[in-house]
Amino acid sequence: MTKRPNFLFLITDQQRADWLGCYGHPVLKTPHIDSIAARGTRFDNFHTASPVCMPNRASLLTGRYPSLHGLRYNGCALPENANTFVDVLADAGYHTAAIGKSHLQPFTGMPPIGRSFDDIADMSEAWNVDRVDHYEEEPAQYQGEGRYSIKTPYYGYQHVDMVTSHGDRCGGHYQQWFRETAEDWEALHDPANELPHNYSCPQAYRTPIPEDLYPTGYIRDRAIDYITARAGQDAPFFAFVSFPDPHHPFNPPGKYWDMYSPDDFDVPLPYDAHKNPTPPMRWLRDQQMNDGGQATPQTAMMLDDQQLKEAMALSAGMMAFIDDAVGDILAALEESGEMENTVICYNADHGDYLGDFNMLLKGALPFKSITRVPFLWSDPDQRTQASSDALCSTVDLAATILERAGLAPFNGNQGQSFLPATQGAEGPRREALIEYNDGGNRLGFETPARVRSLVTPEWRYSVYRDQTWGELYDLVNDPDETENLWDSDAHQPIRAQLAERLVHHLIAQMDESPQADRIA
């Protein structure tokens, strides 16, 4: 019997789809990631379940939307009793590993936006938070000497090498390794020792940490260690290798800092390119003009063209480092003898506005820059270059990977396998639901934004809770989403049709698990 395939799943943080050479970026060079596309299928219409780190990562693992799996916005935790497709793989004999950023639980000790820990009492929630089982994952656990042992299986993973946070000062196992490896680690973390630069972009920081001590280098080396150790083993493996970059802060180390120049980039979609900006866009513009600042370092903002081009150059540097790391990981896979039995995937958890309409980072406005992400699938059964316009969602990944492994998803999975689309067939869906829930009041909303979007090959339709306005974009004639047709009389019929379809998707957000085990 042919051995079941291994899976190497490479994922980045906050990378939009068009920021790869194989997706047509005019400046950024990513030859190693492009090599995956050259021997596999590039998906051109792949969308997140939610354009935020934690909810989308939980949707990836569970095949369920945030409304059901419970990790609705950053700061929640995926319950320990949530089944994941990694659990199914492990139960079927796979060895499973998470290397790098997991982010299924908060990795800071800070309270939510607008609340204190005193506000969170035993009876303040509909669910008693003290009775919800979740993995004990706190920043303080990584402060001790030696290596903190995470309780495994961790959401199905038997081997965990945890990296938390972003930038050059990540936490988790990386932090423990960094303190043990770098004799001058305190000096390297001291902001007073930032290397000189002339960038004005917010969160641009020229780290003194050398490349091999930077989190990308650490994740690369741990992934290579794992692949090397699995060579020749009877059990197939699933390795989830997750880079925290190119998420801000913008601090590529060493040679990657000035590998690209701001002069290499332009801002093709300035704010003025939008014909009728929505209220949050106008609010962001007002904040920019009046030095309003950010609610948190993760909050979307508008910047001038020069600052955006600086952010692009530094993001490209971070991507160049990731690309080199991917090249080394692929070389290790080849050397291990497992290349020809390994499905290789490349994905991102969500995108970044990165200049579109002069915006940066991510937020409640579900433009394709934050909802459309890269996805590459290279299968040993067909290492030929192809592209697919099949509409796919993060929730579909669990069902697709399990089908390729010859396994069935659990009851309650909401995704649809697009495995046939990896072989040139059509995809299974015509519509994709995207959820966004904010954890605080931002972008001018008086209450935390609740947004539901329906994306089809032709349209993007978005409803904002309790708002009199919404969004409707014609993706065929206006692929850059520059004219909101919500109030167009000529488009009321299509708006009504999409509203009805969205209602059906929202009705489907009922948990089908567990099934009844008897007649009442």
HELIX and SHEET records of a PDB file:
HELIX    1   1 GLY A   21  TYR A   23  5                                   3    
HELIX    2   2 PRO A   31  ALA A   38  1                                   8    
HELIX    3   3 CYS A   53  THR A   62  1                                  10    
HELIX    4   4 PRO A   66  HIS A   69  1                                   4    
HELIX    5   5 PHE A   85  ASP A   91  1                                   7    
HELIX    6   6 PHE A  117  ASP A  119  5                                   3    
HELIX    7   7 VAL A  129  ARG A  131  5                                   3    
HELIX    8   8 PRO A  139  TYR A  142  5                                   4    
HELIX    9   9 HIS A  173  THR A  181  1                                   9    
HELIX   10  10 TRP A  185  LEU A  188  1                                   4    
HELIX   11  11 PRO A  191  ASN A  193  5                                   3    
HELIX   12  12 GLU A  211  LEU A  213  5                                   3    
HELIX   13  13 PRO A  215  ARG A  230  1                                  16    
HELIX   14  14 GLY A  254  TYR A  256  5                                   3    
HELIX   15  15 PRO A  262  ASP A  264  5                                   3    
HELIX   16  16 TYR A  271  ALA A  273  5                                   3    
HELIX   17  17 PRO A  279  MET A  289  1                                  11    
HELIX   18  18 ASP A  305  SER A  336  1                                  32    
HELIX   19  19 MET A  339  ASN A  341  5                                   3    
HELIX   20  20 ASP A  356  ASN A  358  5                                   3    
HELIX   21  21 LYS A  368  THR A  371  1                                   4    
HELIX   22  22 THR A  394  ASP A  396  5                                   3    
HELIX   23  23 LEU A  397  ARG A  404  1                                   8    
HELIX   24  24 LEU A  419  GLN A  423  5                                   5    
HELIX   25  25 ASP A  489  HIS A  491  5                                   3    
HELIX   26  26 GLN A  492  ILE A  507  1                                  16    
SHEET    1   A 9 GLY A 171  GLY A 172  0                                        
SHEET    2   A 9 HIS A 159  THR A 164 -1                                        
SHEET    3   A 9 HIS A  95  GLY A 100  1                                        
SHEET    4   A 9 PHE A 237  PRO A 246  1                                        
SHEET    5   A 9 ASN A   6  ASP A  13  1                                        
SHEET    6   A 9 THR A 342  ALA A 348  1                                        
SHEET    7   A 9 PHE A 375  SER A 378 -1                                        
SHEET    8   A 9 THR A  41  PHE A  43 -1                                        
SHEET    9   A 9 ALA A 386  SER A 388  1                                        
SHEET    1   B 2 PHE A  46  HIS A  47  0                                        
SHEET    2   B 2 CYS A 392  SER A 393  1                                        
SHEET    1   C 2 MET A 301  MET A 302  0                                        
SHEET    2   C 2 MET A 359  LEU A 360 -1                                        
SHEET    1   D 4 ALA A 432  ASN A 437  0                                        
SHEET    2   D 4 ARG A 450  VAL A 455 -1                                        
SHEET    3   D 4 TRP A 459  TYR A 464 -1                                        
SHEET    4   D 4 GLY A 470  ASP A 474 -1                                        
END                                                                             
